[in-house]
Amino acid sequence: MKDLKKKIELTLIEACNGLECLLAVYLSNKKNRQINAIISDETMPFISGSQSSKILNQMIHEGYLKDIKMFISSALSKINTQNIYSEIVQKVYPKPLDKANVKDFLQRIIT
């Protein structure tokens, strides 16, 4: 964050899998707390990152949620993940996230 030369306040919500991610979004929305961005893994128990993105996208289009930027971090190759995400996924980052990718992610969520 020092490289960005900006003060960034983040509230982090951790979820262990895709189902918990959807629940966290639902509960935040119910409390009128806006989630600006989600970073998710593709390979998770219960619901994958790609399936979560599709469910969230549908909820946005149906007016239940405001726009959310979603990002995926995956160890899967680009070929294996091509065209499996909904339109809310802004970018897929390789695992593990390095400093340059974290910087790119932060720049995308603060704009």
MARBA-3410 file (N, C-alpha, C, O; in Angstrom, 1 decimal):
111
0.8,-1.2,0.0,0.0,0.0,0.0,0.9,1.3,0.0,0.5,2.3,-0.5 ~ 2.1,1.1,0.6,3.0,2.3,0.6,3.3,2.7,-0.9,3.5,3.8,-1.2 ~ 3.4,1.7,-1.8,3.7,1.9,-3.2,2.7,2.8,-3.9,2.9,3.6,-4.8 ~ 1.4,2.6,-3.4,0.3,3.4,-4.0,0.3,4.8,-3.5,-0.4,5.7,-4.1 ~ 1.0,5.1,-2.4,1.0,6.4,-1.8,-0.4,6.9,-1.4,-0.7,8.1,-1.6
-1.2,6.0,-1.0,-2.6,6.4,-0.6,-2.9,5.7,0.7,-2.4,4.5,1.0 ~ -3.7,6.3,1.5,-4.2,5.6,2.7,-5.5,4.9,2.3,-6.4,5.5,1.8 ~ -5.5,3.6,2.6,-6.6,2.8,2.2,-7.2,2.1,3.4,-6.5,1.5,4.2 ~ -8.5,2.3,3.6,-9.2,1.7,4.8,-9.9,0.5,4.2,-10.8,0.6,3.3 ~ -9.6,-0.7,4.8,-10.3,-1.9,4.3,-11.0,-2.6,5.5,-10.4,-2.6,6.6
-12.1,-3.1,5.3,-12.8,-4.0,6.2,-12.8,-5.3,5.5,-13.4,-5.5,4.5 ~ -12.2,-6.3,6.1,-12.1,-7.6,5.5,-13.1,-8.6,6.2,-13.3,-8.6,7.4 ~ -13.7,-9.3,5.3,-14.6,-10.4,5.7,-14.0,-11.7,5.2,-13.8,-11.8,3.9 ~ -13.7,-12.6,6.0,-13.1,-13.9,5.5,-14.2,-15.0,5.4,-15.1,-15.1,6.3 ~ -14.1,-15.7,4.3,-15.0,-16.9,4.1,-14.1,-18.1,3.7,-13.2,-17.9,3.0
-14.5,-19.2,4.2,-13.7,-20.4,3.9,-14.0,-21.1,2.6,-13.2,-22.0,2.2 ~ -15.2,-20.8,2.1,-15.6,-21.5,0.8,-16.6,-20.6,0.1,-17.0,-19.6,0.6 ~ -17.0,-21.1,-1.0,-18.0,-20.3,-1.8,-19.3,-20.1,-1.2,-19.9,-19.0,-1.3 ~ -19.8,-21.1,-0.4,-21.1,-20.9,0.3,-21.0,-19.9,1.3,-21.9,-19.1,1.5 ~ -19.9,-19.8,2.1,-19.7,-18.8,3.1,-19.5,-17.4,2.5,-20.0,-16.4,3.1
-18.9,-17.4,1.3,-18.8,-16.1,0.6,-20.2,-15.5,0.3,-20.5,-14.4,0.6 ~ -21.0,-16.4,-0.3,-22.4,-15.9,-0.6,-23.2,-15.5,0.6,-23.9,-14.5,0.6 ~ -23.0,-16.3,1.7,-23.7,-15.9,3.0,-23.2,-14.6,3.5,-24.0,-13.8,4.0 ~ -21.9,-14.4,3.4,-21.3,-13.1,3.9,-21.8,-11.9,3.1,-22.1,-10.9,3.7 ~ -22.0,-12.1,1.8,-22.5,-11.0,0.9,-24.0,-10.8,1.3,-24.4,-9.7,1.5
-24.7,-11.9,1.5,-26.1,-11.8,1.9,-26.3,-11.0,3.2,-27.1,-10.1,3.3 ~ -25.6,-11.4,4.2,-25.7,-10.8,5.5,-25.2,-9.4,5.5,-25.9,-8.5,6.2 ~ -24.2,-9.0,4.8,-23.8,-7.6,4.7,-24.8,-6.8,4.0,-25.1,-5.7,4.4 ~ -25.4,-7.3,2.9,-26.5,-6.6,2.2,-27.7,-6.4,3.1,-28.3,-5.3,3.1 ~ -28.0,-7.4,3.9,-29.1,-7.3,4.9,-28.9,-6.2,5.9,-29.9,-5.5,6.4
-27.6,-6.0,6.3,-27.3,-4.9,7.2,-26.9,-3.6,6.5,-26.4,-2.7,7.2 ~ -27.2,-3.5,5.3,-27.0,-2.3,4.4,-25.5,-1.9,4.4,-25.1,-0.8,4.4 ~ -24.6,-2.9,4.4,-23.2,-2.7,4.3,-22.8,-3.1,2.9,-23.0,-4.3,2.4 ~ -22.2,-2.2,2.1,-21.8,-2.4,0.8,-20.5,-3.1,0.7,-19.5,-2.7,1.4 ~ -20.4,-4.2,0.0,-19.2,-4.9,-0.3,-18.7,-4.4,-1.6,-19.4,-4.5,-2.6
-17.5,-3.8,-1.7,-17.0,-3.3,-2.9,-16.2,-4.3,-3.8,-16.2,-4.2,-5.0 ~ -15.6,-5.3,-3.1,-14.8,-6.2,-3.9,-14.7,-7.5,-3.2,-14.8,-7.6,-2.0 ~ -14.6,-8.6,-4.0,-14.4,-9.9,-3.5,-13.2,-10.5,-4.2,-13.1,-10.4,-5.4 ~ -12.3,-11.1,-3.4,-11.3,-11.9,-4.0,-11.5,-13.4,-3.6,-11.6,-13.7,-2.4 ~ -11.6,-14.2,-4.6,-12.0,-15.6,-4.3,-11.0,-16.6,-5.0,-10.4,-16.3,-6.0
-11.0,-17.8,-4.5,-10.3,-18.9,-5.1,-11.3,-19.5,-6.1,-12.5,-19.4,-5.9 ~ -10.8,-20.2,-7.1,-11.6,-21.0,-8.0,-12.0,-22.3,-7.3,-13.2,-22.7,-7.3 ~ -11.0,-23.0,-6.8,-11.2,-24.3,-6.3,-11.5,-24.3,-4.8,-10.6,-24.1,-3.9 ~ -12.8,-24.4,-4.4,-13.3,-24.3,-3.0,-14.3,-25.4,-2.8,-15.0,-25.8,-3.8 ~ -14.5,-25.8,-1.6,-15.6,-26.7,-1.3,-16.9,-26.1,-1.5,-17.1,-24.9,-1.4
-17.9,-26.9,-1.7,-19.3,-26.5,-1.8,-19.7,-25.8,-3.1,-20.4,-26.3,-4.0 ~ -19.1,-24.6,-3.3,-19.4,-23.7,-4.5,-18.1,-23.1,-4.9,-17.3,-22.5,-4.1 ~ -17.7,-23.3,-6.2,-16.5,-22.8,-6.7,-16.5,-21.2,-6.9,-17.6,-20.6,-6.8 ~ -15.4,-20.6,-7.2,-15.4,-19.2,-7.5,-16.1,-18.8,-8.7,-16.8,-17.8,-8.7 ~ -16.1,-19.7,-9.7,-16.8,-19.4,-11.0,-18.3,-19.5,-10.7,-19.1,-18.6,-11.2
-18.8,-20.5,-10.0,-20.2,-20.6,-9.7,-20.7,-19.4,-8.8,-21.8,-18.9,-8.9 ~ -19.8,-19.1,-7.8,-20.2,-17.9,-6.9,-20.3,-16.6,-7.8,-21.3,-15.9,-7.5 ~ -19.4,-16.5,-8.7,-19.5,-15.3,-9.6,-20.8,-15.2,-10.4,-21.4,-14.2,-10.6 ~ -21.3,-16.4,-10.8,-22.5,-16.5,-11.6,-23.7,-16.2,-10.7,-24.7,-15.5,-11.1 ~ -23.7,-16.7,-9.5,-24.8,-16.5,-8.5,-24.9,-15.0,-8.2,-25.9,-14.4,-8.2
-23.7,-14.4,-7.8,-23.7,-13.0,-7.5,-24.1,-12.1,-8.6,-24.8,-11.1,-8.5 ~ -23.7,-12.5,-9.8,-24.0,-11.7,-11.0,-25.6,-11.7,-11.2,-26.2,-10.7,-11.5 ~ -26.2,-12.9,-11.0,-27.6,-13.0,-11.1,-28.3,-12.1,-10.1,-29.3,-11.5,-10.4 ~ -27.8,-12.1,-8.9,-28.4,-11.3,-7.8,-28.3,-9.8,-8.1,-29.2,-9.1,-7.8 ~ -27.2,-9.4,-8.7,-27.0,-8.0,-9.1,-28.0,-7.6,-10.2,-28.7,-6.6,-10.2
-28.1,-8.5,-11.2,-29.0,-8.2,-12.3,-30.5,-8.2,-11.9,-31.3,-7.5,-12.5 ~ -30.8,-9.0,-10.9,-32.2,-9.0,-10.4,-32.5,-7.9,-9.4,-33.6,-7.7,-8.9 ~ -31.4,-7.1,-9.1,-31.6,-5.9,-8.2,-31.5,-6.2,-6.7,-31.8,-5.3,-5.9 ~ -31.1,-7.4,-6.4,-30.9,-7.7,-4.9,-29.6,-7.1,-4.4,-29.5,-6.9,-3.1 ~ -28.6,-6.9,-5.2,-27.3,-6.4,-4.8,-26.9,-5.3,-5.7,-27.3,-5.2,-6.8
-26.0,-4.4,-5.1,-25.4,-3.4,-5.9,-24.2,-4.0,-6.6,-23.8,-5.1,-6.3 ~ -23.6,-3.3,-7.6,-22.4,-3.9,-8.3,-21.3,-4.2,-7.3,-21.0,-3.5,-6.4 ~ -20.7,-5.4,-7.6,-19.5,-5.8,-6.8,-18.4,-6.2,-7.8,-18.7,-6.9,-8.7 ~ -17.2,-5.7,-7.5,-16.1,-6.2,-8.3,-15.6,-7.5,-7.7,-15.4,-7.6,-6.5 ~ -15.4,-8.5,-8.6,-14.9,-9.8,-8.1,-13.6,-10.1,-8.8,-13.4,-9.8,-10.0
-12.7,-10.7,-8.1,-11.4,-11.1,-8.6,-11.2,-12.5,-8.2,-11.6,-13.0,-7.1 ~ -10.5,-13.3,-9.0,-10.2,-14.7,-8.7,-8.7,-14.9,-8.6,-8.0,-14.3,-9.4 ~ -8.3,-15.7,-7.6,-6.9,-16.1,-7.5,-6.9,-17.6,-7.7,-7.6,-18.3,-7.0 ~ -6.2,-18.1,-8.7,-6.3,-19.5,-9.0,-4.9,-20.1,-9.4,-4.1,-19.4,-10.1 ~ -4.7,-21.3,-9.0,-3.5,-22.1,-9.4,-3.8,-22.8,-10.7,-2.9,-23.4,-11.3
-5.0,-22.8,-11.2,-5.4,-23.5,-12.4,-4.9,-22.6,-13.6,-4.7,-21.4,-13.5 ~ -4.6,-23.3,-14.7,-4.0,-22.6,-15.9,-5.1,-21.8,-16.5,-6.3,-22.0,-16.3 ~ -4.7,-20.8,-17.3,-5.6,-19.9,-18.0,-6.5,-20.7,-18.9,-7.7,-20.3,-19.1 ~ -6.0,-21.7,-19.5,-6.8,-22.5,-20.5,-7.9,-23.2,-19.7,-9.0,-23.3,-20.3 ~ -7.7,-23.7,-18.5,-8.7,-24.4,-17.8,-9.8,-23.5,-17.2,-10.9,-24.0,-16.8
-9.5,-22.2,-17.1,-10.5,-21.3,-16.5,-11.0,-20.3,-17.5,-11.8,-19.3,-17.2 ~ -10.7,-20.4,-18.8,-11.2,-19.5,-19.8,-12.7,-19.5,-20.0,-13.3,-20.6,-20.1 ~ -13.3,-18.4,-19.9,-14.8,-18.2,-20.1,-15.7,-19.0,-19.1,-16.8,-19.4,-19.5 ~ -15.2,-19.2,-17.9,-16.1,-19.9,-16.9,-16.6,-18.9,-15.9,-17.4,-19.3,-15.0 ~ -16.2,-17.7,-15.9,-16.6,-16.7,-14.9,-17.7,-15.7,-15.5,-17.8,-15.5,-16.7
-18.5,-15.2,-14.6,-19.5,-14.2,-15.0,-18.8,-12.9,-15.3,-17.6,-12.7,-15.0 ~ -19.6,-11.9,-15.8,-19.1,-10.6,-16.1,-18.6,-9.8,-14.9,-18.0,-8.7,-15.1 ~ -19.0,-10.2,-13.7,-18.5,-9.4,-12.5,-17.0,-9.6,-12.2,-16.4,-8.8,-11.5 ~ -16.5,-10.7,-12.7,-15.1,-11.0,-12.5,-14.2,-10.1,-13.3,-14.2,-10.1,-14.6 ~ -13.5,-9.2,-12.6,-12.6,-8.2,-13.3,-11.3,-8.8,-13.8,-10.8,-8.4,-14.9
-10.7,-9.7,-13.0,-9.4,-10.2,-13.4,-9.2,-11.5,-12.6,-9.7,-11.7,-11.5 ~ -8.4,-12.4,-13.3,-8.0,-13.7,-12.6,-6.5,-13.6,-12.4,-5.7,-13.4,-13.3 ~ -6.1,-13.7,-11.1,-4.7,-13.6,-10.8,-4.1,-15.0,-10.5,-4.8,-15.9,-10.0 ~ -2.8,-15.2,-10.9,-2.2,-16.5,-10.6,-1.9,-16.6,-9.1,-1.6,-15.6,-8.4 ~ -1.9,-17.9,-8.6,-1.5,-18.1,-7.2,0.0,-18.5,-7.2,0.5,-19.1,-8.2
0.7,-18.2,-6.2,0.3,-17.3,-5.1,0.3,-15.8,-5.6,1.1,-15.5,-6.5 ~ -0.5,-15.0,-4.9,-0.5,-13.6,-5.2,0.9,-12.9,-4.9,1.4,-13.1,-3.7 ~ 1.5,-12.2,-5.8,2.7,-11.5,-5.5,2.4,-10.1,-5.3,1.3,-9.6,-5.4 ~ 3.5,-9.3,-4.9,3.3,-7.9,-4.6,2.7,-7.1,-5.8,1.9,-6.2,-5.6 ~ 3.1,-7.4,-7.0,2.6,-6.7,-8.2,1.1,-6.9,-8.4,0.4,-6.0,-8.7
0.7,-8.2,-8.1,-0.7,-8.5,-8.3,-1.6,-7.9,-7.2,-2.7,-7.4,-7.4 ~ -1.0,-7.8,-6.0,-1.8,-7.2,-4.9,-1.9,-5.7,-5.2,-2.9,-5.1,-4.9 ~ -0.8,-5.1,-5.7,-0.9,-3.7,-6.0,-1.9,-3.4,-7.1,-2.7,-2.5,-7.0 ~ -1.9,-4.3,-8.1,-2.9,-4.1,-9.2,-4.3,-4.3,-8.6,-5.2,-3.5,-9.0 ~ -4.5,-5.3,-7.8,-5.9,-5.5,-7.2,-6.3,-4.3,-6.4,-7.4,-3.8,-6.5
-5.4,-3.7,-5.6,-5.8,-2.5,-4.8,-6.1,-1.3,-5.6,-7.0,-0.6,-5.4 ~ -5.4,-1.2,-6.7,-5.6,0.0,-7.6,-7.0,-0.2,-8.3,-7.7,0.8,-8.5 ~ -7.4,-1.4,-8.6,-8.7,-1.7,-9.2,-9.8,-1.4,-8.3,-10.9,-1.0,-8.7 ~ -9.6,-1.7,-7.0,-10.8,-1.6,-6.1,-10.9,-0.1,-5.5,-12.0,0.2,-5.0 ~ -9.8,0.7,-5.6,-10.0,2.0,-5.1,-10.4,3.0,-6.1,-10.6,4.2,-5.8
-10.5,2.6,-7.4,-10.9,3.5,-8.5,-12.4,3.5,-8.7,-12.9,4.2,-9.6
END
